[in-house]
Amino acid sequence: MTAIDRVRILVLGDSGVGKTSFVHLAAHNEPLRSPSWTVGCSVEVKLHEYKEGTKDQKTYFIEFWDIGGSHIHRNSRSVFYYPCHGAILVHDLTNRKSEKNLHKWVREISKRQRERKDSNSYMYVPYTSNLLSEDFDQESSFGSSSIPFLVIGTKLNQVEDRKSHTGHMASHLGCDEIVMDCLQTRYLAAGTSNAVKLSRFYDKAIEMRSKLHKDSFTERLNDPISPILSTKFYSPHQD
């Protein structure tokens, strides 16, 4: 049996915005009626057909790494950030501050990736001061090597004026946004525009994974002492 490759998607956002409810709905196609607070990280998995219906179709496991949003764990949660092939940023439509705080989560990812920039198997996001403000765009702040993002706005059922949402963060990142009620399966039903956005995001994450693996392999080939073989077992050829 052929092993199925896995893609890691980080799900980030403040506590209480509905990350766990979204993940459960996306992974199981059913609402989570009694969500609990996430401490540390929880992982859900679903199968996804990459480029379904084409000659390039291939099955992947999508791993949702639901990261606890508590401020007190900010210094320890970075252990879950590597590797990362894409990130879903979740905010509460009834809480504008939760959307404004998304740039802090992007900055946090950027900082951790910068710290891992010497890893041969990882392409990092450049860390810039632009992330400290809300006025940044994906190209200037992240460069062309950025991981793909998707923004999710939750609790749409509690918003009085549903047309008032402007989606500032998604606009800054140049990515798609989905606004939804995580207790209603229809928001992610097959064939809907939301389902198409999700599928497109998964495909981008898969392509990022492939790119990272390809770049890592190329770097190891060009390294005179390849990380594939530990230097402990390496000795130069002597005539």
Steps between C-alpha positions, in 0.01 A plus 500: 500500500637841402564734791292817497693824536401745773465876488508708819261793526525728802167638629567821691303772674402640838331285764127458455477596132383154389815329370408159639143524371624587152756219498245242611256608230769502230638160603179312576231690308292533815476776763659474842221564747709523818843646420762522774803721549813381323804469723821470301393347171246254364521331161222396262555326166304476177566357154527738208528427130760732351391634159205263498385396154833568329794279406689645799241384754654361818370430850645686798434513872421856608606543863334787684722607789259694720727718714372625836460877491566577866743788549674319787617224261646732238860407585448124482261443212767560235605137541199415284596739220750282317453388233221720368356485148213745544311697763132564565439821697172501693320801647161572654279723284340643815840597644696743281800475728538131417546592132747777582699251708548271199803703394660399832453135410653558159790676667541206737520254211746726324722523805508123549574437135779753510651311792493183291638658183817289512302177483558340160146370480325828566422815310448785740298819493723810531437682828447871449380791708204534263335221697477730800241711323179421321621668181689224330442282201604145429758579236691769693488326836535136404647484154407247234595203724219554749294210622138522385244657732123477536291724726188367672241730659273311741167559680334650194162413655567758773579788265212741451626671184666222301594736217714721725795262520791623290762229550806721556742221589417287199547805280842572651611140455355469151317182596145366508264548792203291609233640732279237656305352788693193616179337626356480148640239260361687200779757523756238394273281290651345187466722196464825691740790450633442851579137423681612184708751698594232753598253230707764323677581826577132565647471150723802564622347826578174320695690236692683773585165660628371167706814447656479846593136449644573157706793624621297797614217274678742267681664791616164633633402158696825479638465852849344494418328829138402453269502806363171364817340635609615842848652517570238764522245221659727242868490414664662198641271236876458525720341237 
